[in-house]
Amino acid sequence: MPPRQLPLDLGHVVGLSRDDLVVSPANQQATNVIDAWPEWPTPIVLLVGPAGSGKSHLAAIWREQAGAVQMAAHDIADHVGGLEPTPVLIDDIGANGLDETGLFHLINAVKGAGSSLLLVSRGFPMSWKIALPDLASRMKTATLVEIHEPDDVLLSGVITKLFADRQVEVDPHVVQFLVRRIERSLPTAIRVVERLDRLALEQKSKITRSMASEAIEAIDTGQTKLDM
Protein backbone atom coordinates (compact mmCIF):
# COMPACT_ATOMS: atom_id res chain seq x y z
CA MET A 1 0.00 0.00 0.00
CA PRO A 2 1.45 3.41 -0.94
CA PRO A 3 1.97 5.85 1.96
CA ARG A 4 -0.76 8.37 2.62
CA GLN A 5 -0.17 11.88 1.39
CA LEU A 6 -0.67 14.24 4.30
CA PRO A 7 -1.79 17.78 3.45
CA LEU A 8 0.57 20.63 4.18
CA ASP A 9 -0.60 22.41 7.32
CA LEU A 10 -0.58 26.09 6.42
CA GLY A 11 -2.35 27.08 9.62
CA HIS A 12 -5.66 28.85 10.02
CA VAL A 13 -6.43 32.01 11.96
CA VAL A 14 -9.72 32.00 13.84
CA GLY A 15 -11.57 35.27 13.26
CA LEU A 16 -12.23 37.37 16.36
CA SER A 17 -14.11 40.27 14.74
CA ARG A 18 -17.71 41.25 15.40
CA ASP A 19 -18.71 39.70 12.07
CA ASP A 20 -17.21 36.38 13.20
CA LEU A 21 -19.32 36.29 16.37
CA VAL A 22 -22.19 33.80 16.48
CA VAL A 23 -24.95 35.02 18.80
CA SER A 24 -27.43 32.78 20.61
CA PRO A 25 -29.40 32.91 23.87
CA ALA A 26 -26.23 31.68 25.64
CA ASN A 27 -24.32 34.89 24.91
CA GLN A 28 -27.03 37.34 23.87
CA GLN A 29 -26.96 39.43 27.07
CA ALA A 30 -23.18 39.68 27.04
CA THR A 31 -23.19 40.62 23.35
CA ASN A 32 -25.76 43.34 24.01
CA VAL A 33 -23.56 44.87 26.70
CA ILE A 34 -20.46 44.83 24.51
CA ASP A 35 -22.38 46.38 21.62
CA ALA A 36 -23.85 49.06 23.90
CA TRP A 37 -20.45 50.55 24.79
CA PRO A 38 -19.82 53.38 25.65
CA GLU A 39 -23.39 53.56 26.97
CA TRP A 40 -22.71 51.15 29.81
CA PRO A 41 -24.82 51.16 32.99
CA THR A 42 -21.62 51.38 35.10
CA PRO A 43 -17.98 52.13 34.23
CA ILE A 44 -16.93 48.63 35.31
CA VAL A 45 -18.30 45.52 33.58
CA LEU A 46 -17.46 42.00 34.71
CA LEU A 47 -17.92 39.29 32.06
CA VAL A 48 -18.10 35.80 33.58
CA GLY A 49 -18.34 32.46 31.85
CA PRO A 50 -16.86 28.95 31.72
CA ALA A 51 -13.76 28.07 29.72
CA GLY A 52 -14.51 27.91 26.02
CA SER A 53 -17.68 29.98 26.19
CA GLY A 54 -16.39 32.79 23.96
CA LYS A 55 -15.45 35.37 26.60
CA SER A 56 -12.14 36.22 24.97
CA HIS A 57 -13.83 36.68 21.58
CA LEU A 58 -16.21 39.26 23.06
CA ALA A 59 -13.30 40.88 24.91
CA ALA A 60 -11.33 41.14 21.65
CA ILE A 61 -14.31 42.77 19.94
CA TRP A 62 -14.63 45.34 22.74
CA ARG A 63 -10.89 46.02 22.86
CA GLU A 64 -10.95 46.83 19.15
CA GLN A 65 -14.03 49.05 19.19
CA ALA A 66 -13.06 50.85 22.41
CA GLY A 67 -9.36 51.22 21.61
CA ALA A 68 -8.68 49.67 25.00
CA VAL A 69 -5.31 48.79 26.48
CA GLN A 70 -4.92 45.31 27.96
CA MET A 71 -3.31 44.65 31.33
CA ALA A 72 -2.28 41.50 33.17
CA ALA A 73 -4.12 40.90 36.43
CA HIS A 74 -0.97 40.33 38.49
CA ASP A 75 0.84 43.67 37.90
CA ILE A 76 -1.85 46.32 37.45
CA ALA A 77 -0.25 48.91 39.74
CA ASP A 78 2.72 49.41 37.40
CA HIS A 79 0.42 50.59 34.60
CA VAL A 80 -2.27 52.66 36.28
CA GLY A 81 -0.50 56.02 36.06
CA GLY A 82 -1.14 58.15 32.99
CA LEU A 83 -4.10 56.17 31.67
CA GLU A 84 -6.34 59.24 31.49
CA PRO A 85 -9.58 58.28 29.67
CA THR A 86 -8.18 55.16 27.97
CA PRO A 87 -10.49 52.11 28.38
CA VAL A 88 -8.86 49.06 29.95
CA LEU A 89 -9.30 45.30 29.47
CA ILE A 90 -8.14 42.62 31.91
CA ASP A 91 -8.73 39.09 30.65
CA ASP A 92 -8.75 35.91 32.76
CA ILE A 93 -8.76 37.86 36.01
CA GLY A 94 -8.81 35.86 39.22
CA ALA A 95 -7.09 32.84 37.67
CA ASN A 96 -3.37 33.30 38.33
CA GLY A 97 -2.84 35.94 40.97
CA LEU A 98 -4.50 39.31 41.40
CA ASP A 99 -2.91 42.66 42.20
CA GLU A 100 -5.71 43.76 44.52
CA THR A 101 -4.26 47.16 45.38
CA GLY A 102 -3.56 47.83 41.72
CA LEU A 103 -7.11 46.87 40.71
CA PHE A 104 -8.56 49.07 43.46
CA HIS A 105 -6.61 52.09 42.20
CA LEU A 106 -7.41 51.21 38.58
CA ILE A 107 -11.14 51.19 39.29
CA ASN A 108 -10.85 54.58 40.98
CA ALA A 109 -8.82 55.94 38.04
CA VAL A 110 -11.30 54.64 35.48
CA LYS A 111 -14.24 56.16 37.32
CA GLY A 112 -12.42 59.44 37.83
CA ALA A 113 -11.54 59.70 34.13
CA GLY A 114 -15.03 58.78 32.96
CA SER A 115 -13.59 55.74 31.20
CA SER A 116 -14.45 52.02 31.10
CA LEU A 117 -12.99 48.80 32.47
CA LEU A 118 -13.87 45.32 31.21
CA LEU A 119 -12.92 42.43 33.49
CA VAL A 120 -13.17 38.90 32.09
CA SER A 121 -13.20 35.90 34.40
CA ARG A 122 -14.14 32.25 34.66
CA GLY A 123 -15.46 32.79 38.17
CA PHE A 124 -17.43 35.31 40.19
CA PRO A 125 -15.52 37.74 42.46
CA MET A 126 -16.30 35.64 45.54
CA SER A 127 -14.06 32.92 44.06
CA TRP A 128 -11.14 35.36 43.77
CA LYS A 129 -10.77 35.37 47.57
CA ILE A 130 -10.34 39.14 47.71
CA ALA A 131 -8.62 40.21 50.93
CA LEU A 132 -8.87 43.99 50.43
CA PRO A 133 -12.26 45.16 51.79
CA ASP A 134 -12.28 48.36 49.70
CA LEU A 135 -11.78 46.32 46.50
CA ALA A 136 -14.55 43.90 47.46
CA SER A 137 -16.81 46.90 47.96
CA ARG A 138 -15.89 48.37 44.56
CA MET A 139 -16.58 45.06 42.82
CA LYS A 140 -20.14 45.08 44.13
CA THR A 141 -20.80 48.18 42.01
CA ALA A 142 -19.73 46.50 38.74
CA THR A 143 -22.23 45.37 36.13
CA LEU A 144 -22.14 41.57 36.08
CA VAL A 145 -22.84 39.77 32.80
CA GLU A 146 -22.74 35.98 32.55
CA ILE A 147 -22.12 33.85 29.47
CA HIS A 148 -23.53 30.35 29.71
CA GLU A 149 -22.10 27.18 28.19
CA PRO A 150 -22.67 27.07 24.41
CA ASP A 151 -26.17 25.90 23.52
CA ASP A 152 -27.08 23.95 20.37
CA VAL A 153 -27.72 27.12 18.38
CA LEU A 154 -24.38 28.68 19.26
CA LEU A 155 -22.37 25.49 18.79
CA SER A 156 -24.03 24.75 15.46
CA GLY A 157 -23.43 28.29 14.24
CA VAL A 158 -19.79 28.25 15.32
CA ILE A 159 -19.07 24.91 13.64
CA THR A 160 -20.76 26.04 10.42
CA LYS A 161 -18.79 29.31 10.49
CA LEU A 162 -15.48 27.52 11.13
CA PHE A 163 -16.04 25.27 8.12
CA ALA A 164 -17.10 28.23 5.97
CA ASP A 165 -13.93 30.11 6.96
CA ARG A 166 -11.98 27.17 5.57
CA GLN A 167 -14.14 27.11 2.42
CA VAL A 168 -15.36 23.63 3.32
CA GLU A 169 -18.94 22.62 2.59
CA VAL A 170 -20.51 20.34 5.17
CA ASP A 171 -24.02 18.94 5.20
CA PRO A 172 -26.21 20.25 8.06
CA HIS A 173 -26.82 16.71 9.33
CA VAL A 174 -23.07 16.30 9.88
CA VAL A 175 -22.98 19.58 11.82
CA GLN A 176 -25.86 18.40 14.01
CA PHE A 177 -24.09 15.07 14.54
CA LEU A 178 -21.07 16.99 15.84
CA VAL A 179 -23.20 19.25 18.05
CA ARG A 180 -24.77 16.25 19.77
CA ARG A 181 -21.48 14.49 20.43
CA ILE A 182 -18.64 16.90 21.12
CA GLU A 183 -17.83 18.61 24.41
CA ARG A 184 -19.75 21.88 24.71
CA SER A 185 -16.87 24.28 24.28
CA LEU A 186 -15.66 26.47 21.45
CA PRO A 187 -12.04 25.22 21.64
CA THR A 188 -13.30 21.66 21.11
CA ALA A 189 -15.35 22.81 18.12
CA ILE A 190 -12.23 24.42 16.65
CA ARG A 191 -10.18 21.25 17.19
CA VAL A 192 -12.72 18.93 15.59
CA VAL A 193 -13.16 21.21 12.57
CA GLU A 194 -9.37 21.40 12.12
CA ARG A 195 -9.09 17.63 12.24
CA LEU A 196 -11.97 17.06 9.83
CA ASP A 197 -10.53 19.58 7.38
CA ARG A 198 -7.22 17.71 7.40
CA LEU A 199 -8.93 14.33 7.04
CA ALA A 200 -10.99 15.56 4.10
CA LEU A 201 -7.90 16.96 2.37
CA GLU A 202 -5.92 13.79 3.01
CA GLN A 203 -8.67 11.47 1.80
CA LYS A 204 -9.81 13.86 -0.94
CA SER A 205 -13.32 13.21 0.27
CA LYS A 206 -16.40 15.05 1.39
CA ILE A 207 -16.85 15.16 5.18
CA THR A 208 -19.20 12.40 6.28
CA ARG A 209 -20.72 11.26 9.57
CA SER A 210 -18.31 8.34 9.78
CA MET A 211 -15.40 10.74 9.28
CA ALA A 212 -16.86 13.01 11.97
CA SER A 213 -17.18 10.05 14.32
CA GLU A 214 -13.53 9.14 13.67
CA ALA A 215 -12.41 12.72 14.43
CA ILE A 216 -14.39 12.86 17.67
CA GLU A 217 -13.00 9.51 18.82
CA ALA A 218 -9.46 10.67 18.07
CA ILE A 219 -9.95 13.85 20.10
CA ASP A 220 -11.60 11.93 22.95
CA THR A 221 -8.60 9.61 23.15
CA GLY A 222 -6.19 12.53 23.28
CA GLN A 223 -4.80 12.47 19.76
CA THR A 224 -3.95 15.94 18.45
CA LYS A 225 -2.52 15.09 15.04
CA LEU A 226 -3.27 12.63 12.30
CA ASP A 227 -1.40 9.34 12.58
CA MET A 228 1.73 9.35 10.48
N, C-alpha and C positions, 0 to 999 in steps of 0.2 A: 504494500500500500504506500503510495507517495505521501510525503509529509504534508501536513496541513499548512496552508499559506495564511499566516496571521496578518491582519491588517495593521498598517502603520498607525500607531497612536499619536495623532497630532494634537491631542488635548481638546478640551471644550470648555469655554467660559460660561458659567451660569449667569444669566442676566439678573441684575438686581435693580432695574429701573422700575418706575411706576407702571409702565406698560407691561412689564413681566410679571406683575403681581396678580395672582389669582385670588379673588375675593369670595368668601362663603360665609355662612353664619358663624363659623368658628373664629373668623378674624375680622368680621364686619365692624364691630365697635372700635377695635384698635385702628383699623384703616380709616374710619371716620375721623378719629382724633388726629391722626397724622395728617390727613388731608385738610383739616380745619386750621392748622397752623398758619399764621400766628394768632388766630383767634382762639386761644386755649382758655379753658375755664380757670386755670391756675398756671403760674410760671413753671411749675415743676410737674412733669408727667412721669409716672412709673409704669412701664410696660412689662407685664409679667406673663410668662408662659413656659411650658415644658420644653426640653431640648427638642430641636427639630420642628418647632411649630411655626417658624418663619419670623421670629422676633428680629433677627439681624437684618433680614430683607427690609422690613418696615423701617428699621433704624437707618439703613443705608439710604432709603428713599428720603427720609426726613433730613438726614445730614446733607444730602445734595440740595434739596429745595430750600433749606434754612441757611446753608453756608456755614454749618456748625463745625466747630473743632472737636476732635475726639480725645478724651483723656483716659488713662488707665486708672482703675479704682484704687490702686495701692499707693499712688504718689500724687494725689490731687493738689496738695498744698504748694508744690513747687511750680504750679502752672496757673494759680488763681490770679495773681497780680497782673494787671494790664489787660484783662479780658474786655473791659468796657461792655458794649452791648452784644458781643459775639455769642450766639447760641452754643450750647455745649452738649455733647453726647458722651455718655459713659455706658459701654456695653458690658454685659456679663458681670454686673456689680453684685457683690455679696458672695462670689464664688471662691476667689483666691486672695483674700485679704482686703480690708477696706480702711482707707485713710479717713477715719471718722472726723477728726478735726478739720482736715482739708475739705471734706464734703460739707460740713457745717458752714465753713466760710464761703465755699462756692455757692451754696444755696443763698446765703445772704447777699453775695455779690451779684448773682443773677437777678434776684428780686430788686436790688437797689438800682441796677442798670436797666430794668424793664426788659430783660432778655428772657430766654427760655432754656430749660435743662431737661433733657430726656434721659432717664435712667432705664436700663434694660436688664432684667434679672429673671433667673429661673424660679426664684422663690420670693415670697412676700417679706417685707422688712423684718417681721418678727423672727424670721429664720436667719437673719444676718447677725443676730446676737449683739445688737448695738449697745455699747456701754456708756456712751455719752448722752445724758438725758436731754440736753438741748437739741441734739441731732434727732433723737427719737421723736421729740415734739415737732420739729420741722417736717419730718417725714409724714406725720399725720395730716399735714396740710396739702400734700401732693395729690394730684388726680391719679387714681389707680385704674388702669385698664388691663384686662386679662385676655390673653389669647388662649383658646382651648386647643386640645389635640385636634389634628386635622380630621375633618369629617369626610364622608364619601365624596361630597361635591368638590371640596378643596383638593383632596388627593387625586381625584379623577382629572380635575382641571390642570393640576401641576404636571401629572404624568403626560397628559396630552400635549401640554406646552413644551415639556422637555423633549419629547419626540419631534415636535414641529420645529424646534430650534435646531435640531440635527437634520432636518429635512427628511425625516423618516415617517412614512405613512403606516399607521397601525389601526387595525379594525377596533371599533368601540368595544366589542365583546372581549378582546384581549386586555384592553385597559381595565374593564370591570373585573376581569379575572385577577389582575394584579392588585386592584384596590381591595378585593376581598381577602387577599392572602398575604400581603406584605405588612411589615410593622408600620404602624401609623406615625410615620415621621417623614419629613421632607428629605433629610439626608439619605434615608433608605430608598426613597423614590428615585433620587438622583443616581444612586449606585445601581439599582436594577435597570434603569434606562441605559446607563453607560454599558452595562454588561450585555444587554440585549442588542444594542447597536453594534457592538463588537462581534457578537455571535452572528448577527445577520450579515455583516460584511464578510466574515470568515466563510460562512456557509453559502454566501450569495443567494440568500433566501429571504422571503417575506417572514416577518415575525409572527409566530404561531403560538397557540396556547401551550403546546408541548415545549416549545423553546422558552416560553415565559416560566413554565414550571421548572425547567432545568436551571434557569437563572436564579430563581428564588431559592431552590434547594442549595445551589452553590453558595449563595450569600448566607443562608442559614447555617451552613457548615463551616463558615469562616473563610471561604475562598475569596480572594480579592482580584485575582487575575485568571485569565483563561489558562487551562493546562497547556503546557508546552509539549 
